[in-house]
């Protein structure tokens, strides 16, 4: 649902509304999926969820639910090719890391840069499923999901893939990113904005 942002401070930006998933409690879904998944996938999901930031974990939960819905067994999952659609998926995490680095003069988690890379999510989906096939990210701005679906079809038709997992996760936008998109007219705003030409 489109609502006022709750997990982002909007006091200094024009973008005041959007599809906010930043404060969704993932615990109940994690517990339910862990109970229903094949044992190996369940153990890997729990381990990854303890390490990863909120939004990548949300992406993994959607993959786990899709695997259940498809009746995917562990041996089948191991053959899957993994495609993740999007770019700058961890924009807010990157911004928070820059701010923490500047404020503390270098005191950030060693894994911060790793978790800010889009390719890390593709690797985590592969780890979750135990997949030994290719895993990569497709970025085509607003068309990323469509491009990833087309790439998935190519994997099936031309690269002998038996199964393809395509994930189009939510982008974790930063206030800076949302504000920039609002100025471009590419993000919803709660009121009309007029900027004086310079």
C-alpha positions in Angstrom: 0.0 0.0 0.0 1.1 3.5 -0.7 1.4 5.3 2.7 3.5 8.0 4.3 7.1 6.8 4.8 7.6 5.4 8.3 11.1 4.0 8.1 12.6 7.1 6.4 13.0 10.6 7.8 11.2 12.8 5.3 11.6 16.1 7.1 14.2 17.3 4.5 12.9 15.7 1.3 9.9 16.1 -1.1 9.1 12.4 -1.4 6.7 11.8 1.5 4.8 8.7 0.4 5.6 5.3 -1.1 5.5 1.6 -0.6 7.4 1.4 2.7 8.7 -2.1 3.6 11.5 -0.8 5.9 9.6 -1.5 9.1 7.9 -4.8 8.3 8.5 -7.4 11.1 10.1 -10.3 9.3 10.2 -12.6 12.3 6.8 -14.3 11.9 7.4 -15.0 8.1 10.9 -16.3 8.9 9.6 -18.6 11.6 6.7 -19.9 9.4 8.9 -20.5 6.3 11.7 -22.1 8.3 9.2 -24.6 9.6 7.8 -25.5 6.2 11.0 -25.5 4.0 13.2 -28.5 3.3 15.7 -28.8 6.2 18.8 -27.6 4.3 17.1 -24.6 2.8 15.5 -23.8 6.2 18.9 -23.9 8.0 20.5 -21.7 5.4 17.6 -19.2 5.5 18.0 -18.8 9.3 21.7 -18.3 9.0 21.5 -15.7 6.3 18.7 -13.8 8.0 20.9 -13.4 11.1 23.7 -11.8 9.0 21.9 -9.7 6.4 20.3 -6.3 6.6 16.5 -6.0 6.5 15.7 -5.6 2.8 18.0 -8.4 1.4 16.4 -10.7 4.0 13.0 -9.6 2.7 14.1 -10.7 -0.8 15.3 -14.0 0.5 11.9 -14.6 2.2 10.2 -14.0 -1.1 12.5 -16.6 -2.8 11.8 -19.1 0.0 8.0 -18.6 -0.4 8.3 -19.0 -4.1 10.3 -22.2 -3.7 7.6 -23.6 -1.4 4.8 -22.5 -3.8 6.6 -24.2 -6.7 7.2 -27.4 -4.6 11.0 -27.0 -5.3 13.0 -29.8 -3.7 16.6 -29.3 -2.5 18.1 -31.3 -5.4 16.1 -29.2 -7.9 17.1 -26.0 -6.2 20.7 -26.9 -6.5 20.4 -26.9 -10.3 18.7 -23.4 -10.5 20.2 -20.4 -12.2 19.7 -17.2 -10.2 18.9 -13.8 -11.7 18.3 -10.7 -9.5 16.7 -7.7 -11.1 17.6 -4.1 -10.2 20.4 -1.8 -9.4 21.4 0.2 -6.3 19.2 -2.1 -4.3 20.9 -1.1 -1.0 20.9 2.7 -1.5 19.9 3.4 2.1 22.5 1.0 3.5 25.2 2.7 1.4 24.1 6.2 2.6 24.0 5.1 6.2 27.5 3.6 5.9 28.9 6.8 4.4 27.4 8.9 7.3 28.7 6.5 9.9 32.1 6.4 8.3 32.3 10.2 8.2 31.0 10.6 11.8 33.3 7.9 13.3 36.3 8.3 11.0 36.2 4.7 9.9 34.2 2.8 12.5 31.9 0.6 10.3 31.3 -3.1 10.1 33.8 -5.0 7.9 30.9 -6.5 6.0 29.2 -3.2 5.2 30.7 -2.8 1.7 29.9 -6.4 0.9 26.2 -6.0 1.8 25.9 -2.8 -0.2 26.8 -4.6 -3.5 23.8 -5.8 -5.6 25.7 -9.0 -6.5 25.7 -10.0 -2.9 22.0 -10.6 -3.0 22.4 -12.9 -6.0 25.1 -14.8 -4.1 22.8 -15.1 -1.0 19.9 -16.5 -3.1 22.3 -19.1 -4.5 23.5 -19.9 -1.0 19.9 -20.1 0.3 19.0 -22.6 -2.5 22.3 -24.4 -2.5 22.4 -23.6 -6.2 25.6 -24.4 -8.2 24.4 -22.6 -11.3 25.2 -19.1 -12.5 24.0 -16.1 -10.5 24.0 -12.6 -11.7 22.3 -9.2 -11.5 20.4 -7.5 -14.4 20.1 -3.8 -14.2 17.9 -1.9 -16.6 16.4 0.9 -14.4 12.6 0.6 -14.4 12.8 -2.3 -16.9 15.0 -4.5 -14.7 12.3 -7.0 -13.9 11.3 -7.4 -17.5 14.9 -7.7 -18.6 15.6 -10.3 -15.9 12.6 -12.3 -17.1 13.9 -12.2 -20.7 17.3 -13.3 -19.5 15.7 -16.1 -17.5 14.0 -17.3 -20.7 17.4 -17.2 -22.5 18.9 -19.3 -19.7 16.2 -21.9 -20.2 16.3 -21.9 -24.0 20.0 -21.5 -24.8 22.0 -22.4 -21.7 20.4 -25.7 -20.7 19.0 -24.4 -17.4 16.4 -26.7 -15.9 15.2 -24.1 -13.5 15.6 -20.3 -13.2 14.9 -18.2 -10.1 14.2 -14.5 -11.0 14.0 -12.2 -8.0 13.0 -8.5 -8.4 13.5 -7.3 -4.8 12.4 -4.0 -3.4 15.0 -1.3 -3.6 15.9 0.1 -0.2 15.9 3.8 -1.2 17.8 6.4 0.8 16.3 9.8 1.6 18.8 11.3 -0.8 17.7 8.9 -3.6 14.0 9.5 -2.9 14.5 13.3 -3.0 16.4 13.1 -6.2 13.7 11.0 -7.9 11.0 13.4 -6.6 12.9 16.3 -8.2 13.0 14.4 -11.4 9.3 13.7 -11.2 10.0 9.9 -10.9 8.8 9.5 -7.3 5.5 10.2 -5.6 5.2 13.3 -3.5 2.4 14.3 -1.2 2.1 17.9 -2.5 3.0 19.9 -5.5 6.6 21.1 -5.7 7.8 24.1 -7.6 11.5 24.8 -7.9 12.6 28.2 -9.0 14.8 28.0 -12.1 18.4 29.1 -11.5 
